[in-house]
Amino acid sequence: MSAGEEEEDVYPFQGFDGSNEPIGPCDKFWERVLTKRLEDKKLWYHQGVEYWNTVDATIDGVLGGFGSVSRADAKENEGILRTLVFPEFDFGEMDGGGGGCANKIEKRALDVGAGVGRVSVRDFILFAIHFLLFLFFFFFLCVCMSSRLTFSFSRERVFTQSTFLTKFFGSVDLVEPVHHFVEKAKATLKDKVQNYFEESLEEFSFENTGKDGNELVYDVIWVQWCIGQLADADFVAFLQRAKVRADGFIVVKENNCSKGFHWDDQDSSITRSDNYFRWIFEQAEMEVVNTKVSDVFPKELFPVRTYILKRRKSQ
């Protein structure tokens, strides 16, 4: 390779740590981190869950302090659903009262790595209570440091989260490995979600049955800001066993780094490049039918890309 020529972003993808120091190719990285075990669980996954066990069950918590982006994210997701996933279906306008769009599609969706159900629903009652409290303490907040005011306001936005999956789909299920996130989702969403699965993504079998005893097969599986926890082999296996209908979609919305992958040793996760994601999809025999790069997030964050996937048809 000539001087100044950049290394091509191909498998095995090269990794970097939090200080942007090289940590070697992805195949060797996964060999190192997955050999360590704690009792009957791989240490990589145990540490990831343990980290999230210490995080507040709020939107600000699950978004790493960036709860303020949640409203814009939900609005963008609505647009993706309307224009890229089901462009032929007329959902109609939102009713304005929290009940959803005028015409829900009678299909089933799965919210993967759902956290507190941020992608699934909005709670208007909590919003009203906290908005009144916000007004009551407004004078006090105005005399606080500007940074503290900004932080407080971002926390309030937890309760203005736009609805998404439950507003558009007749049936929604949720899978999340962190216990107190699941409990918060149950308390907030109640029967707006049909089935709550407290299971890790690498072990989620898609063999569950619904409350009616029937096999659960999905029209849309929505995966957002969680799949970086999965090692390559487990990511591929997850996509391969996902029970999505022949005409259904898997939506993956995740951060992208510019090349290779970046390792976050705090929560046991990696951020993959666009080429890395596409290599994963190829291994899982998934076809990328559409993509969208988000334009609603702060510039200091990683770029966010949405992939619309369908299972590749057998030749």
VOBA-1610 file (N, C-alpha, C; in pm, whole numbers, padded with zeros to 5 digits, always signed):
BEGIN
Met+00086-00119+00000Met+00000+00000+00000Met+00089+00124+00000Ser+00065+00215-00093Ser+00150+00332-00108Ser+00127+00430+00006Ala+00225+00517+00027Ala+00216+00616+00135Ala+00094+00704+00114Gly+00019+00725+00221Gly-00098+00812+00214Gly-00224+00742+00168Glu-00209+00618+00117Glu-00326+00544+00071Glu-00399+00482+00191Glu-00530+00503+00197Glu-00608+00452+00309Glu-00637+00303+00293Glu-00638+00234+00406Glu-00669+00092+00405Glu-00816+00071+00371Glu-00846-00026+00287Glu-00983-00051+00243Glu-01065-00107+00359Asp-01192-00068+00364Asp-01281-00110+00472Asp-01352-00240+00432Val-01281-00352+00450Val-01333-00483+00414Val-01304-00581+00528Tyr-01370-00698+00521Tyr-01347-00801+00622Tyr-01206-00858+00607Pro-01136-00884+00718Pro-01175-00859+00857Pro-01158-00711+00894Phe-01265-00651+00941Phe-01269-00508+00967Phe-01179-00471+01086Gln-01110-00361+01072Gln-01015-00318+01173Gln-01085-00239+01283Gly-01046-00264+01409Gly-01110-00201+01522Gly-01026-00094+01590Phe-01097-00007+01664Phe-01033+00101+01739Phe-01100+00112+01875Asp-01022+00150+01976Asp-01079+00164+02110Asp-01128+00307+02131Gly-01168+00338+02255Gly-01222+00470+02286Gly-01125+00583+02266Ser-00996+00553+02264Ser-00893+00655+02239Ser-00851+00657+02093Asn-00924+00582+02010Asn-00896+00571+01866Asn-00764+00500+01837Glu-00721+00416+01933Glu-00603+00334+01912Glu-00644+00202+01847Pro-00567+00150+01752Pro-00604+00026+01684Pro-00603-00094+01778Ile-00701-00183+01762Ile-00709-00303+01846Ile-00714-00431+01762Gly-00684-00419+01633Gly-00676-00538+01550Gly-00804-00569+01475Pro-00802-00676+01396Pro-00917-00712+01313Pro-01031-00772+01395Cys-01152-00762+01339Cys-01272-00804+01412Cys-01273-00952+01446Asp-01222-01038+01359Asp-01225-01182+01389Asp-01141-01213+01512Lys-01023-01152+01523Lys-00937-01175+01640Lys-00997-01109+01765Phe-01060-00993+01747Phe-01124-00924+01859Phe-01231-01013+01922Trp-01319-01069+01837Trp-01427-01154+01891Trp-01371-01282+01954Glu-01264-01335+01899Glu-01200-01453+01960Glu-01155-01421+02102Arg-01095-01304+02120Arg-01045-01265+02252Arg-01158-01245+02352Val-01258-01166+02316Val-01358-01126+02415Val-01462-01234+02444Leu-01484-01325+02349Leu-01588-01425+02369Leu-01539-01551+02438Thr-01409-01565+02454Thr-01358-01685+02523Thr-01374-01674+02675Lys-01386-01550+02726Lys-01400-01531+02871Lys-01544-01556+02913Arg-01559-01633+03022Arg-01693-01670+03067Arg-01709-01642+03216Leu-01833-01619+03254Leu-01869-01608+03394Leu-01980-01709+03417Glu-01944-01819+03484Glu-02036-01932+03503Glu-02081-01981+03365Asp-02212-01976+03334Asp-02258-02033+03208Asp-02283-01927+03101Lys-02236-01803+03123Lys-02261-01695+03027Lys-02130-01632+02982Lys-02124-01594+02856Lys-02007-01524+02806Lys-01993-01391+02878Leu-01872-01361+02923Leu-01848-01240+03003Leu-01888-01115+02926Trp-01867-01113+02795Trp-01903-00998+02712Trp-02049-00961+02733Tyr-02139-01060+02729Tyr-02282-01033+02742Tyr-02319-01004+02887His-02255-01072+02980His-02281-01046+03122His-02247-00901+03157Gln-02133-00852+03111Gln-02091-00716+03141Gln-02183-00614+03077Gly-02232-00645+02958Gly-02325-00554+02892Gly-02453-00535+02971Val-02512-00647+03016Val-02635-00640+03095Val-02610-00572+03228Glu-02495-00604+03291Glu-02462-00542+03419Glu-02450-00390+03406Tyr-02393-00343+03296Tyr-02384-00199+03274Tyr-02524-00138+03269Trp-02613-00197+03188Trp-02748-00140+03172Trp-02831-00157+03298Asn-02795-00250+03384Asn-02864-00262+03513Asn-02841-00140+03602Thr-02735-00064+03575Thr-02703+00055+03656Thr-02761+00183+03596Val-02827+00172+03479Val-02877+00290+03408Val-03022+00315+03444Asp-03059+00440+03465Asp-03197+00476+03498Asp-03292+00428+03389Ala-03410+00382+03432Ala-03513+00337+03338Ala-03591+00457+03285Thr-03520+00546+03217Thr-03579+00664+03155Thr-03526+00672+03012Ile-03591+00751+02929Ile-03542+00768+02793Ile-03405+00833+02793Asp-03384+00930+02883Asp-03252+00993+02892Asp-03146+00890+02931Gly-03185+00796+03018Gly-03092+00692+03058Gly-03056+00599+02945Val-03158+00546+02875Val-03129+00449+02769Val-03063+00514+02648Leu-03072+00647+02637Leu-03006+00717+02527Leu-02875+00782+02571Gly-02822+00739+02685Gly-02691+00784+02728Gly-02682+00934+02753Gly-02792+00992+02804Gly-02793+01136+02832Gly-02840+01222+02718Phe-02874+01158+02605Phe-02922+01234+02490Phe-03072+01215+02470Gly-03148+01219+02580Gly-03293+01204+02570Gly-03358+01308+02483Ser-03291+01422+02466Ser-03348+01530+02386Ser-03365+01493+02239Val-03295+01388+02192Val-03308+01350+02051Val-03427+01258+02027Ser-03493+01214+02134Ser-03594+01110+02121Ser-03714+01154+02038Arg-03760+01279+02057Arg-03875+01327+01982Arg-03845+01329+01832Ala-03728+01384+01795Ala-03690+01391+01654Ala-03674+01251+01596Asp-03618+01160+01676Asp-03600+01022+01631Asp-03734+00956+01602Ala-03831+00975+01693Ala-03963+00914+01674Ala-04032+00969+01550Lys-04019+01099+01527Lys-04079+01160+01407Lys-04014+01105+01282Glu-03882+01088+01286Glu-03813+01031+01171Glu-03857+00887+01147Asn-03872+00809+01255Asn-03917+00671+01241Asn-04054+00663+01176Glu-04141+00756+01213Glu-04274+00761+01151Glu-04262+00781+01001Gly-04174+00873+00961Gly-04154+00898+00818Gly-04097+00777+00747Ile-04003+00707+00812Ile-03946+00585+00753Ile-04054+00480+00731Leu-04139+00463+00831Leu-04245+00364+00821Leu-04342+00398+00708Arg-04378+00525+00698Arg-04475+00568+00597Arg-04418+00565+00455Thr-04292+00603+00438Thr-04240+00622+00303Thr-04150+00509+00253Leu-04081+00439+00345Leu-03986+00337+00302Leu-04032+00194+00328Val-04111+00173+00435Val-04152+00037+00470Val-04288+00003+00410Phe-04388+00088+00434Phe-04522+00064+00381Phe-04571+00185+00302Pro-04504+00223+00194Pro-04545+00343+00119Pro-04683+00329+00054Glu-04725+00203+00031Glu-04853+00182-00037Glu-04972+00189+00058Phe-04947+00192+00189Phe-05056+00190+00288Phe-05084+00331+00338Asp-05213+00367+00341Asp-05254+00500+00389Asp-05286+00492+00538Phe-05189+00531+00621Phe-05211+00530+00765Phe-05303+00644+00810Gly-05314+00748+00729Gly-05392+00864+00768Gly-05317+00950+00868Glu-05383+01052+00917Glu-05321+01145+01011Glu-05329+01092+01153Met-05241+01142+01242Met-05247+01108+01383Met-05370+01174+01444Asp-05433+01106+01541Asp-05558+01159+01596Asp-05539+01273+01694Gly-05414+01297+01739Gly-05387+01409+01828Gly-05415+01381+01974Gly-05477+01267+02004Gly-05510+01238+02143Gly-05432+01122+02201Gly-05333+01075+02128Gly-05249+00968+02179Gly-05294+00829+02139Gly-05404+00820+02061Gly-05455+00688+02025Gly-05387+00626+01905Gly-05323+00707+01824Gly-05253+00654+01709Gly-05300+00717+01580Cys-05257+00658+01468Cys-05296+00709+01337Cys-05440+00669+01307Ala-05495+00730+01205Ala-05635+00706+01172Ala-05660+00561+01130Asn-05562+00504+01060Asn-05578+00367+01009Asn-05459+00282+01051Lys-05471+00213+01164Lys-05364+00122+01204Lys-05359+00004+01108Ile-05239-00040+01080Ile-05223-00155+00993Ile-05234-00281+01078Glu-05317-00375+01035Glu-05342-00496+01115Glu-05230-00596+01093Lys-05114-00558+01139Lys-04995-00641+01131Lys-04927-00642+01266Arg-04829-00732+01282Arg-04760-00748+01410Arg-04617-00699+01399Ala-04575-00620+01499Ala-04438-00566+01502Ala-04369-00612+01629Leu-04236-00624+01622Leu-04153-00658+01737Leu-04053-00547+01760Asp-04050-00493+01882Asp-03954-00391+01923Asp-03838-00463+01991Val-03720-00462+01926Val-03604-00540+01972Val-03509-00452+02052Gly-03467-00502+02170Gly-03381-00423+02257Gly-03454-00298+02297Ala-03580-00317+02340Ala-03675-00207+02351Ala-03644-00109+02462Gly-03556-00146+02556Gly-03532-00056+02669Gly-03660-00036+02749Val-03699+00090+02768Val-03821+00119+02844Val-03942+00131+02752Gly-03928+00084+02627Gly-04038+00093+02533Gly-04042+00227+02461Arg-03923+00291+02448Arg-03914+00423+02388Arg-03967+00424+02245Val-03935+00319+02167Val-03982+00312+02029Val-04128+00275+02023Ser-04178+00211+02129Ser-04313+00157+02123Ser-04423+00257+02151Val-04405+00352+02247Val-04522+00430+02288Val-04482+00558+02359Arg-04579+00648+02378Arg-04567+00772+02453Arg-04673+00774+02562Asp-04639+00831+02679Asp-04732+00834+02791Asp-04775+00978+02817Phe-04893+01013+02772Phe-04940+01151+02781Phe-04971+01194+02924Ile-05013+01102+03010Ile-05045+01139+03148Ile-04919+01183+03221Leu-04812+01105+03206Leu-04686+01144+03269Leu-04634+01275+03212Phe-04655+01295+03084Phe-04613+01422+03026Phe-04685+01539+03092Ala-04818+01527+03110Ala-04894+01636+03168Ala-04848+01667+03310Ile-04826+01562+03390Ile-04782+01581+03528Ile-04647+01653+03532His-04553+01605+03451His-04419+01662+03455His-04414+01801+03393Phe-04502+01826+03297Phe-04505+01960+03239Phe-04553+02061+03342Leu-04654+02024+03422Leu-04702+02113+03527Leu-04593+02136+03632Leu-04522+02028+03667Leu-04411+02044+03762Leu-04303+02134+03705Phe-04280+02117+03575Phe-04181+02201+03509Phe-04219+02349+03521Leu-04347+02381+03495Leu-04392+02519+03507Leu-04380+02570+03651Phe-04414+02482+03746Phe-04411+02521+03887Phe-04270+02560+03930Phe-04172+02483+03883Phe-04033+02508+03924Phe-03956+02593+03823Phe-04029+02650+03727Phe-03960+02723+03620Phe-03875+02839+03675Phe-03934+02914+03769Phe-03860+03028+03824Phe-03730+02983+03889Phe-03739+02870+03964Phe-03621+02816+04030Phe-03516+02774+03927Leu-03561+02709+03821Leu-03468+02660+03719Leu-03399+02775+03648Cys-03470+02887+03632Cys-03414+03000+03559Cys-03293+03061+03629Val-03284+03043+03760Val-03170+03100+03831Val-03057+03001+03847Cys-03079+02878+03795Cys-02973+02777+03802Cys-02871+02799+03692Met-02764+02727+03699Met-02664+02731+03594Met-02725+02688+03463Ser-02682+02744+03353Ser-02740+02714+03223Ser-02727+02567+03188Ser-02616+02506+03225Ser-02598+02364+03195Ser-02698+02279+03269Arg-02730+02318+03394Arg-02827+02243+03472Arg-02966+02259+03412Leu-02998+02378+03364Leu-03127+02401+03301Leu-03141+02314+03177Thr-03036+02309+03098Thr-03041+02226+02978Thr-03062+02081+03013Phe-02992+02032+03115Phe-03006+01891+03155Phe-03149+01863+03200Ser-03205+01952+03283Ser-03339+01931+03334Ser-03440+01926+03221Phe-03423+02016+03123Phe-03518+02021+03014Phe-03512+01894+02931Ser-03390+01840+02911Ser-03379+01717+02834Ser-03447+01602+02906Arg-03444+01603+03041Arg-03513+01499+03116Arg-03664+01508+03098Glu-03717+01631+03090Glu-03861+01646+03071Glu-03906+01584+02940Arg-03819+01586+02843Arg-03859+01535+02712Arg-03882+01385+02711Val-03839+01317+02817Val-03872+01176+02833Val-04021+01156+02817Phe-04100+01252+02863Phe-04243+01233+02868Phe-04316+01296+02749Thr-04242+01349+02652Thr-04304+01398+02531Thr-04270+01309+02412Gln-04219+01189+02441Gln-04180+01096+02337Gln-04298+01063+02245Ser-04279+01087+02117Ser-04385+01057+02021Ser-04409+00908+02014Thr-04532+00870+02000Thr-04564+00729+01985Thr-04511+00680+01853Phe-04491+00549+01848Phe-04446+00494+01721Phe-04514+00361+01692Leu-04454+00251+01733Leu-04507+00121+01689Leu-04651+00098+01732Thr-04685+00131+01856Thr-04823+00104+01901Thr-04924+00196+01835Lys-04878+00303+01775Lys-04969+00393+01705Lys-04997+00350+01563Phe-04914+00260+01511Phe-04928+00221+01371Phe-04966+00075+01350Phe-04938-00011+01450Phe-04960-00154+01433Phe-05070-00205+01526Gly-05145-00301+01476Gly-05251-00360+01557Gly-05197-00441+01673Ser-05078-00502+01657Ser-05017-00583+01762Ser-04868-00551+01771Val-04820-00535+01893Val-04678-00505+01916Val-04627-00593+02030Asp-04511-00656+02010Asp-04441-00730+02115Asp-04309-00659+02143Leu-04248-00695+02255Leu-04127-00627+02300Leu-04030-00729+02357Val-03902-00719+02319Val-03798-00804+02377Val-03686-00717+02431Glu-03647-00742+02557Glu-03548-00660+02626Glu-03487-00743+02739Pro-03352-00748+02751Pro-03290-00833+02852Pro-03280-00773+02992Val-03295-00641+03005Val-03270-00575+03134Val-03401-00567+03213His-03403-00629+03330His-03527-00648+03406His-03598-00518+03438His-03526-00417+03492His-03598-00297+03534His-03645-00213+03415Phe-03584-00231+03297Phe-03637-00168+03178Phe-03771-00232+03139Val-03776-00364+03147Val-03901-00435+03113Val-04013-00395+03209Glu-03980-00386+03338Glu-04081-00349+03437Glu-04133-00208+03413Lys-04042-00115+03377Lys-04084+00022+03346Lys-04172+00024+03221Ala-04136-00055+03122Ala-04217-00062+03000Ala-04356-00116+03030Lys-04364-00219+03113Lys-04494-00276+03149Lys-04580-00173+03222Ala-04518-00098+03313Ala-04593+00002+03389Ala-04643+00114+03300Thr-04566+00147+03197Thr-04601+00257+03109Thr-04696+00213+02997Leu-04663+00101+02933Leu-04736+00059+02814Leu-04859-00026+02844Lys-04852-00101+02954Lys-04963-00188+02994Lys-05005-00277+02877Asp-05134-00278+02841Asp-05181-00370+02738Asp-05166-00316+02596Lys-05096-00202+02580Lys-05066-00155+02445Lys-04965-00247+02377Val-04889-00320+02458Val-04799-00424+02408Val-04857-00559+02446Gln-04865-00650+02351Gln-04928-00780+02377Gln-04838-00875+02455Asn-04711-00880+02419Asn-04620-00975+02483Asn-04488-00907+02519Tyr-04446-00925+02646Tyr-04318-00873+02693Tyr-04224-00991+02712Phe-04112-00990+02642Phe-04015-01098+02653Phe-03888-01045+02719Glu-03859-01091+02839Glu-03737-01051+02909Glu-03628-01153+02876Glu-03565-01134+02762Glu-03465-01228+02713Glu-03352-01153+02645Ser-03233-01210+02647Ser-03119-01151+02578Ser-03133-01176+02428Leu-03080-01085+02349Leu-03097-01094+02203Leu-03022-01214+02146Glu-02905-01245+02203Glu-02828-01358+02150Glu-02895-01492+02179Glu-02988-01493+02276Glu-03057-01618+02312Glu-03204-01619+02271Phe-03255-01507+02224Phe-03396-01499+02187Phe-03421-01592+02068Ser-03509-01689+02087Ser-03523-01798+01990Ser-03628-01774+01883Phe-03718-01679+01904Phe-03833-01657+01816Phe-03926-01778+01816Glu-03914-01862+01920Glu-04002-01979+01931Glu-04119-01954+02025Asn-04139-01830+02068Asn-04246-01799+02162Asn-04382-01806+02095Thr-04482-01830+02177Thr-04621-01824+02131Thr-04691-01708+02201Gly-04794-01657+02138Gly-04868-01547+02196Gly-04962-01594+02305Lys-05037-01500+02362Lys-05132-01534+02469Lys-05240-01628+02419Asp-05264-01626+02287Asp-05364-01717+02229Asp-05307-01853+02194Gly-05177-01873+02221Gly-05113-02001+02194Gly-05061-02016+02053Asn-05083-01918+01968Asn-05037-01926+01829Asn-04892-01880+01815Glu-04825-01934+01714Glu-04687-01896+01685Glu-04680-01749+01648Leu-04576-01681+01695Leu-04560-01539+01667Leu-04469-01521+01545Val-04525-01465+01440Val-04450-01431+01319Val-04474-01283+01293Tyr-04370-01210+01253Tyr-04378-01065+01249Tyr-04377-01010+01106Asp-04447-00898+01092Asp-04448-00824+00966Asp-04335-00721+00964Val-04303-00668+01081Val-04189-00577+01096Val-04117-00609+01226Ile-03987-00624+01217Ile-03902-00638+01336Ile-03813-00514+01339Trp-03831-00432+01442Trp-03761-00303+01449Trp-03646-00314+01550Val-03523-00302+01501Val-03401-00314+01582Val-03332-00178+01585Gln-03320-00118+01702Gln-03261+00016+01708Gln-03172+00034+01830Trp-03049+00078+01804Trp-02952+00114+01909Trp-02936+00005+02014Cys-02918-00117+01968Cys-02895-00229+02062Cys-02810-00338+02000Ile-02803-00345+01868Ile-02742-00460+01804Ile-02589-00456+01812Gly-02532-00342+01854Gly-02388-00335+01877Gly-02343-00421+01992Gln-02439-00468+02074Gln-02405-00560+02183Gln-02373-00701+02132Leu-02420-00733+02010Leu-02404-00870+01960Leu-02275-00889+01883Ala-02207-00999+01911Ala-02092-01040+01831Ala-02140-01075+01691Asp-02048-01076+01595Asp-02086-01098+01455Asp-02167-01226+01436Ala-02118-01337+01489Ala-02187-01466+01469Ala-02327-01463+01529Asp-02343-01398+01645Asp-02474-01391+01709Asp-02567-01295+01635Phe-02512-01190+01578Phe-02589-01095+01497Phe-02643-01167+01374Val-02557-01240+01304Val-02598-01315+01185Val-02705-01418+01222Ala-02682-01492+01330Ala-02777-01595+01373Ala-02912-01534+01411Phe-02910-01418+01475Phe-03034-01349+01512Phe-03117-01318+01387Leu-03052-01264+01284Leu-03123-01232+01160Leu-03173-01358+01091Gln-03095-01464+01096Gln-03135-01588+01029Gln-03255-01654+01093Arg-03266-01648+01226Arg-03379-01715+01292Arg-03499-01623+01314Ala-03484-01494+01279Ala-03595-01400+01296Ala-03717-01447+01218Lys-03829-01455+01284Lys-03952-01500+01220Lys-04026-01380+01162Val-03989-01347+01040Val-04050-01237+00968Val-04119-01295+00845Arg-04237-01246+00814Arg-04313-01298+00699Arg-04238-01274+00568Ala-04275-01350+00467Ala-04207-01340+00338Ala-04214-01199+00281Asp-04324-01129+00307Asp-04339-00991+00259Asp-04309-00889+00368Gly-04249-00935+00479Gly-04221-00846+00591Gly-04081-00788+00584Phe-04048-00704+00684Phe-03922-00631+00685Phe-03856-00640+00821Ile-03723-00636+00820Ile-03645-00611+00941Ile-03583-00473+00924Val-03608-00385+01019Val-03552-00249+01015Val-03441-00242+01119Val-03322-00207+01075Val-03207-00191+01164Val-03164-00045+01160Lys-03174+00023+01273Lys-03134+00164+01283Lys-03024+00175+01387Glu-02903+00208+01340Glu-02787+00205+01429Glu-02686+00313+01391Asn-02599+00342+01486Asn-02486+00432+01460Asn-02391+00369+01359Asn-02327+00453+01280Asn-02222+00410+01187Asn-02094+00485+01218Cys-01982+00415+01231Cys-01852+00482+01230Cys-01804+00486+01085Ser-01698+00559+01059Ser-01656+00580+00920Ser-01586+00457+00861Lys-01521+00378+00947Lys-01445+00264+00897Lys-01428+00160+01007Gly-01438+00032+00972Gly-01413-00075+01069Gly-01514-00075+01182Phe-01463-00073+01305Phe-01553-00068+01421Phe-01485+00002+01537His-01567+00057+01625His-01518+00123+01746His-01574+00049+01867Trp-01487+00014+01958Trp-01522-00064+02077Trp-01546+00027+02195Asp-01662+00008+02260Asp-01694+00078+02384Asp-01681-00025+02497Asp-01572-00015+02575Asp-01549-00114+02680Asp-01636-00090+02802Gln-01710+00023+02806Gln-01795+00051+02920Gln-01921-00035+02919Asp-01984-00048+02804Asp-02111-00124+02798Asp-02100-00250+02712Ser-01978-00292+02677Ser-01957-00411+02594Ser-02037-00402+02463Ser-01998-00307+02381Ser-02065-00292+02252Ser-01964-00241+02150Ile-02000-00253+02022Ile-01919-00192+01917Ile-02010-00111+01825Thr-01951-00012+01761Thr-02017+00063+01655Thr-01954+00021+01524Arg-02035-00027+01430Arg-01985-00079+01303Arg-01995+00026+01192Ser-01909+00011+01093Ser-01917+00096+00974Ser-02029+00046+00883Asp-02064+00126+00784Asp-02166+00087+00686Asp-02124-00042+00615Asn-01998-00049+00573Asn-01950-00170+00505Asn-01958-00293+00595Tyr-01930-00273+00723Tyr-01935-00384+00820Tyr-02080-00435+00832Phe-02176-00343+00846Phe-02316-00384+00852Phe-02356-00461+00727Arg-02318-00410+00613Arg-02357-00475+00487Arg-02294-00613+00475Trp-02174-00630+00528Trp-02111-00762+00531Trp-02192-00858+00619Ile-02237-00810+00735Ile-02322-00891+00825Ile-02449-00933+00752Phe-02515-00839+00686Phe-02640-00869+00617Phe-02618-00973+00507Glu-02505-00963+00440Glu-02472-01059+00335Glu-02455-01199+00393Gln-02389-01209+00508Gln-02371-01340+00573Gln-02505-01400+00613Ala-02600-01314+00652Ala-02732-01361+00697Ala-02830-01379+00582Glu-02782-01354+00459Glu-02865-01365+00339Glu-02986-01273+00345Met-02958-01151+00390Met-03059-01045+00391Met-03028-00946+00280Glu-03133-00897+00215Glu-03118-00797+00110Glu-03151-00659+00165Val-03063-00563+00139Val-03089-00424+00179Val-03173-00361+00069Val-03301-00336+00098Val-03391-00282-00005Val-03398-00130+00000Asn-03355-00071+00111Asn-03354+00075+00120Asn-03269+00117+00239Thr-03215+00237+00235Thr-03141+00292+00349Thr-03172+00441+00360Lys-03147+00493+00480Lys-03163+00637+00503Lys-03064+00680+00608Val-02989+00785+00578Val-02898+00845+00676Val-02974+00956+00747Ser-02978+00951+00880Ser-03053+01048+00958Ser-02991+01187+00949Asp-03077+01288+00955Asp-03029+01426+00955Asp-03086+01504+01073Val-03129+01433+01178Val-03197+01499+01289Val-03116+01496+01419Phe-02996+01439+01415Phe-02920+01423+01538Phe-02804+01521+01546Pro-02757+01551+01667Pro-02643+01642+01683Pro-02520+01594+01606Lys-02446+01688+01551Lys-02331+01654+01467Lys-02220+01585+01545Glu-02216+01605+01678Glu-02109+01544+01757Glu-02129+01394+01778Leu-02247+01343+01744Leu-02274+01200+01757Leu-02232+01127+01630Phe-02219+00994+01640Phe-02197+00915+01520Phe-02314+00934+01424Pro-02289+00929+01292Pro-02400+00927+01197Pro-02490+00806+01225Val-02619+00821+01200Val-02717+00714+01223Val-02777+00675+01088Arg-02775+00546+01060Arg-02828+00496+00932Arg-02935+00390+00959Thr-03041+00396+00880Thr-03148+00297+00886Thr-03140+00206+00765Tyr-03142+00075+00790Tyr-03142-00025+00684Tyr-03277-00096+00682Ile-03341-00102+00566Ile-03465-00178+00548Ile-03427-00309+00482Leu-03450-00420+00553Leu-03403-00551+00506Leu-03520-00644+00475Lys-03498-00728+00375Lys-03587-00840+00346Lys-03503-00966+00331Arg-03564-01079+00368Arg-03492-01204+00351Arg-03475-01233+00202Arg-03354-01269+00165Arg-03325-01294+00024Arg-03401-01418-00023Lys-03463-01409-00138Lys-03538-01521-00192Lys-03444-01629-00242Ser-03481-01754-00219Ser-03399-01866-00267Ser-03404-01871-00419Gln-03288-01898-00478Gln-03279-01906-00624Gln-03340-02036-00673
//
